[in-house]
Amino acid sequence: MRAGSEPAGGMLVSILTEPAHDKARAFGVRATRYAVEADGAELAEIERLVAAGKVKPHIQCTFPLEAAADAMWNRAIRSAKSC
């Protein structure tokens, strides 16, 4: 969906940084940052929701482990552009 077209609804949840709320509004979604300490029961519930198709994670980029430094650099210098 392009910014300015009919609102899509939904929610953007970032586990890294506070998302740009103005950009989220432009796409018709709410945005929040979510950070917690690892909890086995909560992780199991998240896995259940993903397996049931109720939560659809969006993975923007992937990098092989040996390119971890490149991945961090990529994240630091770009915004929500493609990989």
Backbone as CSV, one residue per row, in Angstrom:
resi,resn,N_x,N_y,N_z,CA_x,CA_y,CA_z,C_x,C_y,C_z
1,MET,0.832,-1.184,0.000,0.000,0.000,0.000,0.871,1.239,0.000
2,ARG,0.516,2.213,-0.767,1.271,3.460,-0.818,0.741,4.436,0.214
3,ALA,1.617,5.281,0.730,1.198,6.336,1.654,0.164,7.200,0.952
4,GLY,-0.874,7.579,1.686,-1.890,8.451,1.139,-3.052,7.708,0.502
5,SER,-2.938,6.396,0.266,-4.058,5.649,-0.279,-4.953,5.198,0.872
6,GLU,-5.952,4.416,0.579,-6.913,3.989,1.594,-6.194,3.320,2.772
7,PRO,-6.529,3.700,4.028,-5.855,3.117,5.192,-5.981,1.601,5.237
8,ALA,-4.891,0.951,5.605,-4.862,-0.507,5.678,-5.317,-1.009,7.037
9,GLY,-5.117,-0.200,8.069,-5.381,-0.656,9.420,-4.241,-1.538,9.892
10,GLY,-4.282,-1.936,11.127,-3.251,-2.817,11.652,-2.241,-2.085,12.507
11,MET,-1.200,-2.802,12.858,-0.206,-2.248,13.763,1.192,-2.693,13.380
12,LEU,2.119,-1.751,13.380,3.534,-2.009,13.185,4.169,-2.096,14.569
13,VAL,4.844,-3.195,14.860,5.510,-3.376,16.148,6.992,-3.539,15.883
14,SER,7.792,-2.628,16.445,9.236,-2.687,16.287,9.867,-3.214,17.571
15,ILE,10.821,-4.116,17.419,11.549,-4.600,18.592,12.929,-3.959,18.673
16,LEU,13.250,-3.082,17.709,14.562,-2.447,17.686,14.513,-1.023,18.204
17,THR,13.839,-0.160,17.488,13.801,1.256,17.835,12.368,1.743,17.814
18,GLU,12.152,2.928,18.375,10.829,3.537,18.319,10.499,3.819,16.861
19,PRO,9.378,3.313,16.358,9.037,3.543,14.953,8.594,4.980,14.712
20,ALA,8.651,5.413,13.471,8.221,6.754,13.083,6.695,6.779,13.018
21,HIS,6.071,7.381,14.015,4.611,7.389,14.092,3.980,8.162,12.936
22,ASP,4.618,9.228,12.484,4.061,9.985,11.363,4.049,9.144,10.087
23,LYS,5.099,8.354,9.857,5.141,7.480,8.686,4.083,6.382,8.811
24,ALA,3.926,5.836,10.009,2.917,4.794,10.216,1.525,5.349,9.916
25,ARG,1.222,6.553,10.422,-0.080,7.165,10.149,-0.302,7.352,8.657
26,ALA,0.761,7.718,7.936,0.642,7.910,6.488,0.215,6.622,5.791
27,PHE,0.531,5.463,6.395,0.151,4.178,5.833,-1.103,3.611,6.494
28,GLY,-1.722,4.401,7.376,-2.966,3.972,8.000,-2.820,2.915,9.069
29,VAL,-1.651,2.855,9.714,-1.443,1.878,10.783,-0.965,2.575,12.039
30,ARG,-1.109,1.895,13.160,-0.544,2.373,14.422,0.850,1.779,14.562
31,ALA,1.687,2.401,15.377,3.052,1.908,15.548,3.455,1.993,17.014
32,THR,4.233,1.006,17.449,4.736,1.004,18.817,6.035,0.218,18.883
33,ARG,6.774,0.440,19.933,7.974,-0.352,20.204,7.639,-1.307,21.323
34,TYR,8.121,-2.524,21.227,7.837,-3.550,22.219,9.140,-4.227,22.598
35,ALA,9.495,-4.151,23.855,10.726,-4.788,24.320,10.463,-5.437,25.679
36,VAL,10.886,-6.659,25.822,10.728,-7.391,27.076,11.945,-8.275,27.291
37,GLU,12.056,-8.779,28.489,13.067,-9.799,28.740,12.487,-11.138,28.295
38,ALA,13.342,-12.031,27.843,12.885,-13.336,27.366,12.105,-14.072,28.448
39,ASP,10.971,-14.607,28.057,10.115,-15.368,28.958,9.604,-16.567,28.173
40,GLY,9.934,-17.763,28.616,9.591,-18.975,27.886,8.114,-19.107,27.572
41,ALA,7.240,-18.785,28.539,5.799,-18.912,28.314,5.325,-17.920,27.253
42,GLU,5.829,-16.694,27.314,5.441,-15.700,26.313,5.959,-16.073,24.934
43,LEU,7.191,-16.566,24.862,7.734,-16.985,23.572,6.922,-18.148,22.990
44,ALA,6.483,-19.065,23.830,5.649,-20.174,23.369,4.313,-19.653,22.840
45,GLU,3.740,-18.655,23.495,2.483,-18.063,23.034,2.672,-17.354,21.698
46,ILE,3.775,-16.646,21.537,4.070,-15.996,20.255,4.208,-17.051,19.164
47,GLU,4.908,-18.130,19.451,5.069,-19.203,18.475,3.708,-19.779,18.091
48,ARG,2.824,-19.953,19.062,1.486,-20.478,18.792,0.713,-19.532,17.878
49,LEU,0.788,-18.222,18.142,0.082,-17.235,17.322,0.625,-17.208,15.896
50,VAL,1.948,-17.300,15.752,2.554,-17.323,14.414,2.124,-18.595,13.680
51,ALA,2.193,-19.743,14.357,1.815,-21.018,13.740,0.348,-21.023,13.324
52,ALA,-0.505,-20.325,14.083,-1.938,-20.260,13.781,-2.247,-19.230,12.697
53,GLY,-1.232,-18.475,12.277,-1.446,-17.467,11.243,-2.060,-16.186,11.753
54,LYS,-2.126,-16.007,13.074,-2.711,-14.799,13.648,-1.710,-13.657,13.727
55,VAL,-0.437,-13.998,13.704,0.634,-13.000,13.679,1.492,-13.323,12.468
56,LYS,1.717,-12.335,11.634,2.516,-12.545,10.428,3.750,-11.652,10.493
57,PRO,4.879,-12.200,10.943,6.092,-11.386,11.031,6.569,-10.955,9.644
58,HIS,7.062,-9.735,9.575,7.632,-9.212,8.330,9.144,-9.178,8.502
59,ILE,9.847,-9.891,7.652,11.307,-9.916,7.699,11.807,-9.134,6.504
60,GLN,12.404,-7.971,6.781,12.829,-7.091,5.704,14.106,-7.569,5.044
61,CYS,15.058,-8.059,5.822,16.353,-8.488,5.290,16.857,-9.683,6.081
62,THR,17.656,-10.485,5.439,18.383,-11.538,6.148,19.851,-11.473,5.740
63,PHE,20.716,-11.871,6.646,22.147,-11.884,6.407,22.704,-13.169,6.985
64,PRO,23.719,-13.762,6.364,24.372,-14.919,6.979,25.113,-14.464,8.246
65,LEU,25.290,-15.372,9.177,25.918,-15.031,10.449,27.274,-14.357,10.256
66,GLU,28.059,-14.828,9.287,29.384,-14.230,9.089,29.300,-12.781,8.603
67,ALA,28.109,-12.330,8.207,27.922,-10.939,7.762,27.210,-10.099,8.823
68,ALA,27.264,-10.527,10.086,26.560,-9.811,11.155,26.981,-8.343,11.245
69,ALA,28.256,-8.063,11.107,28.717,-6.671,11.169,28.120,-5.863,10.021
70,ASP,28.070,-6.446,8.828,27.454,-5.766,7.690,25.974,-5.513,7.948
71,ALA,25.302,-6.470,8.567,23.876,-6.318,8.863,23.656,-5.153,9.819
72,MET,24.479,-5.052,10.845,24.343,-3.950,11.802,24.626,-2.618,11.122
73,TRP,25.613,-2.562,10.269,25.943,-1.333,9.542,24.783,-0.955,8.625
74,ASN,24.236,-1.943,7.920,23.113,-1.720,7.022,21.953,-1.093,7.797
75,ARG,21.649,-1.623,8.969,20.538,-1.107,9.788,20.843,0.300,10.289
76,ALA,22.078,0.570,10.610,22.433,1.872,11.184,22.359,2.990,10.155
77,ILE,22.615,2.695,8.875,22.705,3.775,7.886,21.466,3.919,7.016
78,ARG,20.526,3.009,7.116,19.331,3.137,6.274,18.087,3.223,7.131
79,SER,17.016,3.713,6.550,15.746,3.723,7.269,14.915,2.548,6.775
80,ALA,13.696,2.766,6.380,12.826,1.659,5.975,12.945,1.352,4.491
81,LYS,14.141,1.451,3.942,14.363,1.102,2.536,14.585,-0.396,2.418
82,SER,14.451,-0.902,1.223,14.692,-2.322,1.026,16.179,-2.629,1.161
83,CYS,16.513,-3.891,1.290,17.910,-4.324,1.474,18.753,-4.046,0.277
